[in-house]
Amino acid sequence: MNGSSPIEAVVFDVGGVLLDWDPRHLYRKVFDDQRAMEEFLAEVCTLEWHAQHDRGAQIEESCSELVATHPEHADPIWAWARRSEEMIAGPIDETVTIVRELKDTGLACYLLTNMETHTWPLRLARFPFLGWFDGAVVSGFEGVAKPDLEIFERLLARFALVPQRTVFIDDSPANIDAARQLAIQAIHFRSPAQLRESLADIGLVA
């Protein structure tokens, strides 16, 4: 990171940074056998298949199509659509604390998340801290998702952010690389402790 410019805004990813999201939180309840669960997630409801939902595809339609191809897995496929909130174990509390500290200093904070249109309102209601932010760009409503540069450009334009004065936090190396292509300062999230250290290094938190 280049700390030469004063930071005016911090942008957070949601899943993996603020919320503990993992399909396994749900599918450990669905499958009795760990190996069968991993095979299902690797071959049927894959993250590549799920990526279309982050770009606005409707979950009921995509699940129906997948059931037609894998009828033997109908119940676990439909669980992806109907039990999506069970994929979240809860908030990552230490990161939420960091957001509160940043907000208390008066720093603008935003969200840039790859998320489906049907889950965003559910999570806003379930986790009130998501309402603390000054604005959010949610991929499902945009029709474009990280790491596509276009969604970063929309974020910058929508909230009049200066890339060099914006810090972006995400757990995906590909998303970090994309942000840096636009001169956004970026922190690859690995843990709340590591994030706090990185933000302290540029004087944003104690």
Helices and strands as residue ranges (DSSP letters): E 9-12, E 19-21, H 23-30, H 34-43, H 47-54, H 59-69, G 71-73, H 74-82, G 84-87, E 88-91, H 93-104, E 108-113, H 120-126, G 128-132, E 135-138, H 139-142, H 149-158, G 163-165, E 166-170, H 173-181, E 185-188, H 192-201
